[in-house]
Structure formats: structure tokens, C-alpha cells
Amino acid sequence: MAGNLLSDGEWGKRRGEFLPSDSDRDFIESLMKPQSEPGAFASWIASPKVGIDNKPGDFEYVKIA
């Protein structure tokens, strides 16, 4: 796109080209599973090379009761 503004009608016809679909949203939500195991990281992020204050990756930063 060359940076041209779209009319309301054109936007209405083409919004599916610019915005995620319901199936896109479902796919992203399927990836985002919570992780609370010490030393484990959520699947959608990379583990850090080093922990906070150079602590190891399996350091218990938060205690979950």
C-alpha cells in the first residue's frame, strides 16, 4: 500500500486484508498457555540467557501459594 487513505466503503470491503481473522485469533490463543513451573517458560517466549540479577533460570522469583 502506498499510504493512501481509504474511504469508509473501501475500508469496509478490505478490512479483512488488514486485521486478523477469527481463526488467526483462535490460533494465537491456542499457543498462549500459562506456565507456572519453576524453571519453565511459556511456549510463546524464548527463555532468557540470564535471569534477573544474574540469578539462574530456575530461581524462584515468585512463590505461588
Secondary structure, 3 states (H helix, E strand, C coil): CCCCCCCHHHHHHHHHHHCCCHHHHHHHHHHCCCCCCCCCCCCCCCCCCCCHHHCCCCCCCCCCC
